[in-house]
Amino acid sequence: MTDVLVERSGFLASLEGLLGEALEGAGRLVFLGGEAGVGKTALAAALAESAAGPAVRRGSCDNITTAEALGPILDALPELAAAVDQ
């Protein structure tokens, strides 16, 4: 991982716990939000790295006040559909 997580170990542990529950069959959807530069992308990257598989998909929006409400999910759908086809 190239990004450094500063004071985010608790958040990462929570996300890893939710991921574990999802892998056991419980449906989970997680949105990361916050001001620019607080580490959302680094946190998502750390979770994806720890998952090391097809369980994590990412979508994004440039500006939450102008983006479609489901923009991040719509961004991730093509990758999810491709994974299902494999």
trRosetta pair geometry for C-beta under 8 A, 3 or more apart (Angstrom, degrees):
i j d omega theta_ij theta_ji phi_ij phi_ji
1 45 6.5 132 -140 127 102 107
1 46 5.8 37 -129 -99 153 74
1 49 5.4 -101 -76 -15 105 174
3 39 7.7 142 166 -144 129 84
3 41 7.3 -178 -86 107 164 85
3 42 3.5 -149 147 -125 148 103
3 45 5.8 100 24 68 132 140
3 46 7.1 -103 76 -50 111 95
4 42 7.3 -29 60 -159 30 146
5 8 4.0 -99 -177 54 107 119
5 9 6.8 127 119 -60 127 60
5 12 6.5 20 -172 -41 167 135
5 39 6.5 101 -129 -169 68 136
5 42 5.7 174 -83 136 75 119
5 43 6.6 96 -116 -87 116 67
5 46 5.8 4 -50 -54 134 157
6 39 7.0 -145 41 -79 80 149
8 11 4.8 -51 -167 43 75 116
8 12 5.7 78 133 -25 87 100
8 39 5.8 -132 -68 131 146 149
8 42 7.4 133 37 102 169 109
8 43 5.5 -125 -180 -93 143 104
8 46 7.7 132 111 34 128 158
9 12 5.6 -54 -144 39 33 112
9 13 6.2 37 155 -22 66 105
10 13 5.7 -52 -146 35 30 112
10 14 6.5 31 153 -19 62 104
11 14 5.7 -55 -152 35 32 112
11 15 6.4 28 153 -15 66 107
11 43 5.9 -36 115 -139 128 135
12 15 5.7 -56 -147 39 32 110
12 16 6.2 33 154 -20 66 106
12 43 6.3 -142 -78 -147 83 84
12 46 5.5 -50 -118 114 127 132
12 47 6.5 -158 -139 -71 78 81
12 50 7.6 113 -178 -9 108 152
13 16 5.7 -53 -144 37 30 111
13 17 6.4 36 153 -22 63 103
14 17 5.6 -54 -153 32 31 114
14 18 6.6 29 151 -15 64 104
15 18 5.6 -52 -149 37 35 111
15 19 6.3 39 151 -21 66 105
15 30 6.4 92 -127 -162 93 170
15 43 7.2 132 -12 167 158 102
15 47 4.8 -66 130 -103 137 131
16 19 5.4 -50 -146 36 34 116
16 20 6.4 41 152 -23 63 101
16 47 6.7 -153 -69 -127 70 84
16 50 5.9 -49 -103 117 113 148
17 20 5.6 -51 -151 32 32 114
17 21 6.6 32 151 -17 63 102
18 21 5.6 -52 -151 35 35 112
18 22 6.4 37 150 -21 66 104
18 28 5.0 148 172 -157 98 150
18 30 6.1 104 115 -63 155 129
19 22 5.5 -53 -149 35 33 113
19 23 6.4 32 153 -18 66 105
19 28 7.3 -135 -87 81 34 155
19 47 6.7 169 -49 -170 142 105
19 50 7.8 131 64 98 162 106
19 51 5.8 -116 -169 -94 148 107
19 55 6.3 94 -161 133 102 136
19 56 7.2 -23 -120 -71 125 100
20 23 5.7 -55 -148 37 31 110
20 24 6.6 25 153 -14 63 108
21 24 5.7 -62 -153 40 32 109
21 26 4.3 -38 158 54 95 130
21 28 6.1 106 87 -51 103 134
22 25 7.8 174 -176 35 29 10
22 26 5.9 -87 -88 74 38 72
22 27 7.0 36 -122 -148 83 17
22 28 4.0 -89 -74 24 111 120
22 55 6.7 130 104 -168 122 115
23 55 6.1 -30 -80 -116 99 147
31 72 7.0 129 -122 63 93 156
32 40 4.5 149 133 -149 124 101
32 43 6.2 166 -131 83 152 126
32 44 6.0 -128 11 -60 153 104
33 40 7.3 24 -106 -105 7 140
33 64 7.0 47 -134 -79 110 157
34 38 4.4 -76 130 54 132 147
34 39 8.0 -9 82 50 145 65
34 40 5.7 174 46 -58 106 114
35 38 5.2 95 66 -30 79 119
39 42 4.7 -57 -159 48 77 115
39 43 5.4 82 138 -29 90 99
40 43 5.8 -58 -148 36 27 111
40 44 6.4 25 156 -16 64 107
41 44 5.8 -54 -146 38 31 110
41 45 6.2 32 154 -20 65 107
42 45 5.6 -54 -145 37 31 113
42 46 6.3 33 154 -21 64 105
43 46 5.7 -52 -148 34 30 111
43 47 6.5 30 153 -17 63 104
44 47 5.7 -54 -150 36 32 111
44 48 6.3 32 153 -18 66 106
44 56 7.9 158 -174 176 79 128
44 58 5.7 90 167 -109 135 126
45 48 5.7 -53 -146 38 31 111
45 49 6.2 33 154 -20 64 107
46 49 5.7 -54 -147 36 30 113
46 50 6.4 26 156 -16 64 107
47 50 5.9 -58 -147 39 31 106
47 51 6.3 32 154 -23 65 107
47 56 6.0 158 122 -117 96 151
48 51 5.7 -55 -147 33 31 113
48 56 4.4 -150 -107 98 74 147
48 58 7.0 -47 -67 -39 136 118
49 52 6.9 21 175 -63 37 74
51 55 4.8 -131 -174 62 130 111
51 56 4.6 140 41 -16 162 118
53 56 7.8 105 74 10 60 82
54 83 5.0 141 -160 -150 130 135
57 76 4.2 106 140 -162 117 120
57 79 5.5 163 -138 93 115 123
57 80 5.5 -28 -80 -65 168 92
57 83 7.9 -122 -76 -6 122 146
58 72 7.8 -67 176 -167 52 99
58 75 7.7 -40 123 110 55 118
58 76 6.3 179 85 -93 19 110
59 71 6.9 175 150 127 120 61
59 72 3.4 133 98 -175 109 58
59 73 5.8 -142 29 -51 162 15
59 74 6.8 117 -150 58 148 47
59 75 3.2 137 -144 66 96 109
59 76 3.8 -92 -49 -29 105 93
59 77 8.0 32 -81 -11 133 65
60 71 7.8 -39 112 128 28 104
60 72 5.8 45 -72 -111 15 88
60 75 6.0 -75 31 85 51 174
61 64 6.0 104 93 -85 126 55
61 67 3.5 27 -167 -115 135 174
61 68 7.6 -150 -111 47 135 61
61 71 4.1 75 -83 100 119 141
61 72 5.7 -85 -22 -54 95 81
61 75 7.6 -153 -61 -26 67 136
62 66 7.8 -28 80 67 93 106
62 67 6.5 149 44 -65 66 118
63 66 4.7 27 94 33 115 100
63 67 5.9 157 73 -26 56 94
64 67 5.9 -51 -119 33 28 111
67 71 4.1 -56 166 -12 115 160
68 71 4.3 134 61 -57 83 88
68 74 6.8 21 81 9 135 142
70 73 4.7 -51 -176 46 86 116
70 74 5.5 92 122 -27 90 98
71 74 5.7 -59 -142 38 29 110
71 75 6.3 34 158 -24 65 104
72 75 5.6 -49 -149 30 32 116
72 76 6.6 23 156 -13 63 108
73 76 5.9 -63 -152 40 33 106
73 77 6.6 52 150 -45 65 96
74 77 5.7 -34 -150 2 35 120
76 79 5.8 -66 -166 46 56 109
76 80 5.8 55 142 -25 84 109
77 80 5.5 -58 -142 39 34 112
77 81 6.1 35 161 -22 70 105
78 81 5.7 -53 -145 35 31 111
78 82 6.4 32 155 -19 64 105
79 82 5.7 -52 -148 35 32 113
79 83 6.5 35 152 -21 63 105
80 83 5.6 -55 -151 34 33 113
80 84 6.6 33 152 -21 65 103
81 84 5.7 -53 -151 32 34 112
81 85 6.6 35 151 -21 64 106
82 85 5.7 -55 -152 33 34 114
82 86 6.9 38 152 -30 63 101
83 86 5.9 -50 -157 20 35 114
